[in-house]
Amino acid sequence: MPTKTSRRAAVAASSPDPAPAAPRVKRDRTHYLYIAVIIAVVLGIAVGLIWPDAGVELKPLGTGFVNLIKMMISPIIFCTIVLGIGSVRKAAKVGAVGGIALAYFLVMSLVALAIGLVVGNVLHPGEGLHLTAALKQTGHAQVSGDALPPVDFVLSIIPTSFVSAFTEGQVLQTLLVALLAGFALQAMGPLGQPVLRGVEHIQRLVFRILAMVMWAAPVGAFGAIAAVTGSAGLDALKSLAVLMAGFYVTCFLFVFVVLGAVLRIVSGLNVFSLFKYLAREFLLILSTSSSESALPRLIAKMEHLGVSKPVVGITVPTGYSFNLDGTMIYMTMASLYIADALGTPMSVGEQIPLLLFLLLASKGAAGVSGAGLATLAGGLQSHKPALVDGVGLIVGIDRFMSEARALTNFAGNAVATVLIGTWTKEIDTQRVRRVLAGELPFDETTLLDEDAAPAGVPEKELAKA
């Protein structure tokens, strides 16, 4: 006679297996972080207007947060490029990506210069202004010795030592060391796979640290906005409203008309969908006035979007030094503004050589703090010294203009990454559309996909290269 225990066992054996429990979905709490950033920006503006002296004293909060982000840039660039190049079978593919990227950056820089030239000549925003002796001294004080001539700039890319590339904060030095390490691991073949796996683990650690640092964003945004508003105030903006409005409108047209059209024609993507995907990065840049604060997130998001690691690893860091569309527009309009304000408007024949000179000078000031204003002053000092007096006119609003400058630079690099991925066929178009449609959300908790392929295993597109 069967026992009670055996009957229970028989019933359990005959009953169907219970359905496996659905995996627990991690809650994304980062949307609270960016709501906090928006609130912090509003509070910062209020503090700067009501208590301007106290607002200025809060500047170290913003500076400290941006420095925390910059601390992470070199290791992130190194890991990204090493993993990307190390997994590509043909070294020529990397060279092709770099060549196409540099050619595209040059063309778009010239387009940005041309657009700024047209708008500046139409608006003539500097007419009727007068300089004081104090403003002239302010202008000369902005001439920076950090903007190097072309030969010295090329030599400065070579670091003093392998380690100094990470300690001096020079993006191009880190890029050079990462390229050499990536090609060396590629040449090692299977022997390099353990190193690649180690670099991948380091990359995950770095992104995890970055995710922790990002929780300080509201504090940094509050301090940065309060300091700017407190130092400049609203009165300082009135006489320069035309220049600011013209600059913002020009950047808007460049991003949504020029870049939007190129993105639609080449990749068939809607620029609004891409920027919606990058909305949090744009908010971070707006609150810190620094496009560098979003560099690590742009790398992670472009890889998640479906662009291959080599394209992202080469295009994004290089673009941050050579693809400065917003800076090009800024220097064009600021030069014309200063010339008009001094009562010495330049003819088109004088404008073009000056702007081409500034195009080259901007590359020599890559990574310089406040590079836009310092490069403008240094370029004018070298090419047309009489105009340096007028740089003091725009010092008061440079921080406000730097926000549009940084947003435009960031947008240009995001679009460039997708375009170069399309031209080199290093992009998963199906994944791109799924990500932009919200079907594959970005993992905000780690800034990395937990299901990413292990290091050394090339993606389908790379295997075909």
KOLKEDO-262556 format. One record per residue (C-alpha): residue in three letters; x, y, z. Coordinates in steps of 0.5 Angstrom, whole numbers, padded with zeros to 4 digits, always signed. Layout:
REM KOLKEDO-262556
ALAXYZ;...
//
This chain:
REM KOLKEDO-262556
MET+0000+0000+0000;PRO+0003+0007-0002;THR+0005+0011+0004;LYS+0003+0019+0004;THR+0010+0021+0002;SER+0010+0016-0004;ARG+0003+0019-0006;ARG+0006+0026-0005;ALA+0012+0024-0010;ALA+0008+0021-0015;VAL+0003+0027-0015;ALA+0009+0032-0016;ALA+0012+0028-0021;SER+0006+0028-0025;SER+0005+0035-0025;PRO+0008+0040-0030;ASP+0014+0044-0028;PRO+0013+0051-0025;ALA+0015+0056-0030;PRO+0021+0059-0028;ALA+0021+0066-0025;ALA+0022+0072-0029;PRO+0029+0075-0028;ARG+0028+0081-0024;VAL+0029+0088-0028;LYS+0033+0093-0024;ARG+0030+0099-0023;ASP+0033+0105-0027;ARG+0034+0110-0021;THR+0038+0115-0026;HIS+0032+0119-0028;TYR+0032+0122-0021;LEU+0039+0124-0022;TYR+0037+0128-0028;ILE+0031+0131-0025;ALA+0036+0133-0019;VAL+0040+0136-0025;ILE+0035+0141-0028;ILE+0032+0143-0021;ALA+0040+0145-0019;VAL+0040+0149-0025;VAL+0034+0153-0023;LEU+0036+0154-0016;GLY+0043+0156-0019;ILE+0040+0161-0023;ALA+0036+0164-0017;VAL+0042+0164-0013;GLY+0046+0168-0018;LEU+0041+0173-0019;ILE+0039+0174-0012;TRP+0046+0173-0008;PRO+0051+0174-0014;ASP+0057+0175-0009;ALA+0055+0168-0006;GLY+0054+0165-0013;VAL+0061+0167-0015;GLU+0064+0163-0009;LEU+0060+0157-0011;LYS+0064+0156-0017;PRO+0069+0151-0014;LEU+0063+0146-0014;GLY+0062+0146-0021;THR+0070+0146-0023;GLY+0071+0140-0018;PHE+0065+0136-0021;VAL+0068+0137-0028;ASN+0075+0135-0026;LEU+0072+0129-0023;ILE+0070+0127-0030;LYS+0076+0129-0033;MET+0080+0124-0029;MET+0076+0119-0032;ILE+0077+0121-0039;SER+0084+0118-0040;PRO+0083+0111-0038;ILE+0076+0110-0042;ILE+0079+0113-0048;PHE+0085+0108-0047;CYS+0081+0102-0046;THR+0076+0103-0051;ILE+0081+0104-0057;VAL+0085+0098-0054;LEU+0079+0093-0054;GLY+0077+0096-0061;ILE+0083+0095-0065;GLY+0085+0089-0061;SER+0079+0085-0064;VAL+0080+0088-0071;ARG+0083+0083-0076;LYS+0086+0087-0081;ALA+0090+0094-0079;ALA+0088+0097-0085;LYS+0081+0098-0083;VAL+0083+0102-0077;GLY+0087+0107-0082;ALA+0081+0107-0086;VAL+0077+0109-0081;GLY+0082+0115-0078;GLY+0083+0117-0085;ILE+0076+0118-0087;ALA+0075+0121-0080;LEU+0080+0127-0081;ALA+0077+0128-0088;TYR+0070+0129-0085;PHE+0073+0133-0079;LEU+0076+0138-0084;VAL+0070+0139-0089;MET+0065+0140-0083;SER+0070+0145-0080;LEU+0070+0149-0087;VAL+0063+0149-0087;ALA+0062+0151-0080;LEU+0067+0157-0082;ALA+0063+0159-0088;ILE+0056+0159-0084;GLY+0059+0163-0079;LEU+0062+0168-0084;VAL+0055+0169-0088;VAL+0051+0170-0081;GLY+0056+0175-0078;ASN+0056+0179-0085;VAL+0049+0179-0085;LEU+0048+0181-0077;HIS+0054+0186-0076;PRO+0053+0185-0069;GLY+0059+0189-0066;GLU+0057+0196-0070;GLY+0056+0202-0065;LEU+0060+0199-0059;HIS+0066+0203-0056;LEU+0072+0200-0052;THR+0074+0202-0045;ALA+0082+0202-0043;ALA+0080+0196-0038;LEU+0076+0192-0044;LYS+0083+0193-0048;GLN+0087+0190-0042;THR+0082+0184-0041;GLY+0083+0183-0048;HIS+0090+0182-0048;ALA+0090+0178-0042;GLN+0086+0173-0045;VAL+0092+0171-0050;SER+0094+0164-0048;GLY+0101+0161-0049;ASP+0098+0154-0049;ALA+0096+0155-0056;LEU+0102+0152-0060;PRO+0104+0153-0067;PRO+0103+0147-0071;VAL+0110+0144-0071;ASP+0110+0144-0063;PHE+0103+0142-0063;VAL+0105+0135-0067;LEU+0111+0134-0062;SER+0107+0135-0056;ILE+0103+0129-0058;ILE+0108+0125-0056;PRO+0108+0124-0048;THR+0114+0124-0044;SER+0113+0117-0042;PHE+0108+0111-0043;VAL+0105+0113-0036;SER+0105+0121-0037;ALA+0100+0120-0042;PHE+0095+0118-0037;THR+0097+0123-0032;GLU+0098+0130-0036;GLY+0091+0130-0038;GLN+0092+0130-0046;VAL+0087+0127-0050;LEU+0092+0126-0056;GLN+0097+0123-0052;THR+0093+0118-0049;LEU+0090+0117-0056;LEU+0097+0115-0059;VAL+0099+0110-0053;ALA+0092+0107-0054;LEU+0093+0106-0062;LEU+0100+0103-0061;ALA+0098+0098-0055;GLY+0092+0096-0059;PHE+0096+0095-0066;ALA+0101+0091-0061;LEU+0096+0087-0058;GLN+0093+0085-0065;ALA+0100+0083-0068;MET+0100+0078-0062;GLY+0094+0074-0064;PRO+0092+0069-0059;LEU+0097+0071-0054;GLY+0094+0078-0053;GLN+0087+0075-0051;PRO+0089+0075-0044;VAL+0091+0082-0044;LEU+0085+0084-0048;ARG+0080+0081-0043;GLY+0084+0084-0037;VAL+0083+0091-0041;GLU+0076+0089-0041;HIS+0075+0088-0034;ILE+0079+0095-0033;GLN+0074+0098-0037;ARG+0068+0096-0033;LEU+0071+0098-0027;VAL+0072+0105-0030;PHE+0065+0106-0032;ARG+0063+0103-0025;ILE+0067+0109-0022;LEU+0064+0114-0027;ALA+0057+0112-0025;MET+0058+0113-0018;VAL+0062+0120-0020;MET+0055+0122-0024;TRP+0051+0122-0018;ALA+0055+0129-0016;ALA+0052+0132-0022;PRO+0047+0136-0019;VAL+0052+0139-0014;GLY+0057+0141-0020;ALA+0051+0144-0024;PHE+0049+0148-0018;GLY+0055+0151-0017;ALA+0057+0152-0024;ILE+0051+0156-0026;ALA+0050+0160-0020;ALA+0058+0162-0021;VAL+0056+0164-0028;THR+0050+0168-0027;GLY+0053+0171-0021;SER+0059+0174-0024;ALA+0055+0176-0031;GLY+0048+0178-0029;LEU+0043+0180-0033;ASP+0045+0187-0035;ALA+0052+0184-0038;LEU+0048+0181-0043;LYS+0044+0186-0046;SER+0049+0190-0050;LEU+0051+0183-0053;ALA+0044+0180-0054;VAL+0045+0180-0062;LEU+0051+0177-0062;MET+0049+0171-0057;ALA+0042+0170-0061;GLY+0046+0170-0067;PHE+0051+0165-0065;TYR+0045+0161-0062;VAL+0041+0161-0068;THR+0047+0159-0072;CYS+0049+0153-0068;PHE+0042+0151-0068;LEU+0041+0151-0076;PHE+0048+0148-0077;VAL+0046+0142-0072;PHE+0039+0141-0074;VAL+0039+0143-0082;VAL+0046+0141-0084;LEU+0048+0136-0079;GLY+0041+0133-0080;ALA+0041+0133-0087;VAL+0047+0129-0088;LEU+0045+0124-0083;ARG+0039+0123-0086;ILE+0042+0122-0093;VAL+0048+0118-0091;SER+0045+0114-0085;GLY+0037+0115-0086;LEU+0036+0117-0079;ASN+0033+0122-0076;VAL+0037+0127-0072;PHE+0032+0128-0067;SER+0031+0121-0065;LEU+0039+0121-0064;PHE+0039+0127-0060;LYS+0033+0124-0056;TYR+0037+0118-0055;LEU+0043+0123-0052;ALA+0038+0127-0048;ARG+0042+0126-0042;GLU+0048+0128-0044;PHE+0046+0134-0047;LEU+0043+0136-0040;LEU+0050+0135-0037;ILE+0053+0139-0042;LEU+0048+0145-0041;SER+0049+0145-0034;THR+0057+0144-0034;SER+0059+0148-0040;SER+0064+0143-0042;SER+0063+0137-0047;GLU+0068+0133-0044;SER+0064+0132-0038;ALA+0060+0127-0043;LEU+0065+0124-0047;PRO+0066+0118-0043;ARG+0058+0117-0044;LEU+0058+0118-0051;ILE+0063+0113-0052;ALA+0059+0108-0048;LYS+0052+0110-0052;MET+0055+0110-0059;GLU+0058+0103-0058;HIS+0051+0101-0055;LEU+0047+0104-0061;GLY+0051+0099-0065;VAL+0057+0103-0068;SER+0063+0098-0068;LYS+0069+0099-0062;PRO+0074+0101-0067;VAL+0070+0107-0070;VAL+0068+0109-0063;GLY+0075+0109-0060;ILE+0078+0113-0066;THR+0072+0118-0068;VAL+0070+0120-0061;PRO+0077+0122-0058;THR+0080+0125-0065;GLY+0073+0129-0066;TYR+0074+0132-0059;SER+0081+0135-0061;PHE+0079+0136-0069;ASN+0072+0136-0070;LEU+0070+0143-0066;ASP+0064+0145-0071;GLY+0061+0150-0065;THR+0068+0153-0064;MET+0069+0154-0071;ILE+0062+0158-0071;TYR+0064+0162-0065;MET+0071+0164-0067;THR+0068+0166-0074;MET+0062+0171-0071;ALA+0067+0173-0065;SER+0072+0176-0070;LEU+0067+0179-0074;TYR+0064+0182-0068;ILE+0070+0185-0065;ALA+0072+0188-0072;ASP+0066+0192-0072;ALA+0066+0194-0065;LEU+0073+0197-0066;GLY+0070+0201-0072;THR+0075+0197-0077;PRO+0070+0192-0081;MET+0074+0187-0085;SER+0073+0185-0092;VAL+0072+0178-0094;GLY+0079+0178-0097;GLU+0081+0179-0090;GLN+0076+0175-0087;ILE+0078+0168-0090;PRO+0085+0168-0089;LEU+0084+0170-0081;LEU+0079+0165-0081;LEU+0083+0159-0084;PHE+0089+0161-0079;LEU+0084+0160-0073;LEU+0082+0154-0076;LEU+0089+0151-0075;ALA+0090+0155-0069;SER+0084+0151-0066;LYS+0088+0145-0067;GLY+0094+0147-0063;ALA+0089+0149-0057;ALA+0086+0142-0056;GLY+0085+0141-0049;VAL+0086+0148-0046;SER+0082+0150-0041;GLY+0077+0155-0044;ALA+0080+0154-0051;GLY+0075+0158-0055;LEU+0077+0165-0052;ALA+0084+0163-0051;THR+0085+0161-0058;LEU+0081+0167-0061;ALA+0086+0172-0057;GLY+0092+0168-0059;GLY+0090+0167-0066;LEU+0088+0175-0067;GLN+0095+0176-0063;SER+0099+0172-0068;HIS+0095+0174-0075;LYS+0092+0181-0073;PRO+0094+0184-0067;ALA+0090+0190-0067;LEU+0084+0186-0066;VAL+0086+0183-0059;ASP+0083+0190-0056;GLY+0076+0188-0057;VAL+0077+0181-0054;GLY+0075+0184-0047;LEU+0068+0185-0050;ILE+0066+0178-0050;VAL+0069+0176-0044;GLY+0063+0177-0040;ILE+0059+0172-0044;ASP+0064+0167-0046;ARG+0061+0162-0041;PHE+0054+0163-0044;MET+0056+0162-0051;SER+0061+0156-0049;GLU+0055+0152-0047;ALA+0052+0153-0055;ARG+0059+0152-0057;ALA+0060+0145-0053;LEU+0053+0143-0055;THR+0055+0144-0062;ASN+0061+0140-0061;PHE+0058+0134-0058;ALA+0052+0134-0063;GLY+0058+0134-0069;ASN+0062+0128-0066;ALA+0055+0124-0064;VAL+0053+0125-0072;ALA+0060+0124-0074;THR+0061+0117-0071;VAL+0054+0115-0074;LEU+0056+0117-0081;ILE+0063+0114-0081;GLY+0060+0108-0078;THR+0056+0108-0084;TRP+0061+0109-0089;THR+0066+0104-0086;LYS+0060+0099-0086;GLU+0062+0098-0078;ILE+0055+0099-0076;ASP+0049+0095-0074;THR+0043+0098-0077;GLN+0038+0094-0075;ARG+0040+0095-0068;VAL+0041+0102-0069;ARG+0033+0103-0070;ARG+0032+0098-0064;VAL+0036+0102-0060;LEU+0033+0109-0062;ALA+0026+0106-0062;GLY+0027+0105-0054;GLU+0027+0097-0055;LEU+0034+0096-0053;PRO+0035+0101-0047;PHE+0042+0103-0045;ASP+0044+0101-0038;GLU+0045+0107-0034;THR+0047+0103-0028;THR+0054+0101-0031;LEU+0055+0105-0037;LEU+0056+0098-0040;ASP+0052+0093-0043;GLU+0053+0087-0039;ASP+0051+0082-0044;ALA+0057+0085-0049;ALA+0061+0080-0052;PRO+0068+0078-0049;ALA+0074+0082-0051;GLY+0078+0079-0057;VAL+0071+0076-0060;PRO+0070+0081-0066;GLU+0063+0083-0068;LYS+0060+0080-0074;GLU+0062+0086-0078;LEU+0069+0086-0076;ALA+0069+0078-0077;LYS+0068+0080-0085;ALA+0073+0086-0085;
//
